[in-house]
Amino acid sequence: MGDETLRLEGFSESLRNVKTYYVSSHLHPTFTQNFIKGRLALLDTEVAHRGRKVFICQGVTPPRWIFQLGWDAVFHARDVIDLKLAITYVQHAARPTRVVWFGGEPPVAVMNTLLRMDGLSLIAVGEKPPIQTDWQLIAWSPETTQDRVESTITTRMGSVGLTGLRSVLKELQSSQVGLVWSSIGEKDKRGSLYWYDPVDGVDTSVQIDTEEAAHVLKEVAAYLTR
């Protein structure tokens, strides 16, 4: 690695009460799935599964796996009325509250409302980088390229954030880890860059389909009684 290459540390801060934005890619949906599952699992453990867990989807069709995450409430915001209902629920939900928002950035008015809420952890997912400056953490999937992160990093860190970035992204891609910009606990208001493991917090144990297992056992029992 050259002298101008950034040397990143692994991101290890809690996402509790943090406003997080994940820049997803429709070409690699597994990265998005791992990020949401892993971060949500870590948050659930941190708060001992207390409070409420809410999923809000606006403008896109949510993937099937999202409905397997044990939500207390699910909202598909097709219009302003749906959106108001979802936000009203979040305002009055038991704390701590975890909200996953699919479909890019929440509208400015909604974001301002969410920012005023205590005890709220927000993870938003969108294919385009965020425009609003209130996000405390922005993460990209491991396959991302410099042109997809450049404007976001420049806006927050200036040109200093781009030094050696191309080389770093190549190394992150080869290691299948992602890039993070974070302002959490940073003395410098510009924040810092880190790397993260997409599968951190994900349960990688083999999941057994109970219906399929029961079917196999019936076949085995039938075979043994012949």
HELIX and SHEET records of a PDB file:
HELIX    1   1 PRO A   29  GLU A   46  1                                  18    
HELIX    2   2 ARG A   64  GLN A   68  5                                   5    
HELIX    3   3 VAL A   80  HIS A   92  1                                  13    
HELIX    4   4 VAL A  108  LEU A  115  1                                   8    
HELIX    5   5 GLN A  146  MET A  157  1                                  12    
HELIX    6   6 SER A  159  LEU A  162  5                                   4    
HELIX    7   7 LEU A  165  SER A  175  1                                  11    
HELIX    8   8 THR A  210  LEU A  224  1                                  15    
SHEET    1   A 9 GLU A   9  GLY A  10  0                                        
SHEET    2   A 9 SER A 192  TYR A 196  1                                        
SHEET    3   A 9 GLY A 178  SER A 182 -1                                        
SHEET    4   A 9 LEU A 137  TRP A 140 -1                                        
SHEET    5   A 9 LYS A  19  VAL A  23  1                                        
SHEET    6   A 9 LEU A 120  GLY A 126  1                                        
SHEET    7   A 9 THR A  97  PHE A 102  1                                        
SHEET    8   A 9 ARG A  52  GLN A  58  1                                        
SHEET    9   A 9 ALA A  73  ALA A  77  1                                        
END                                                                             
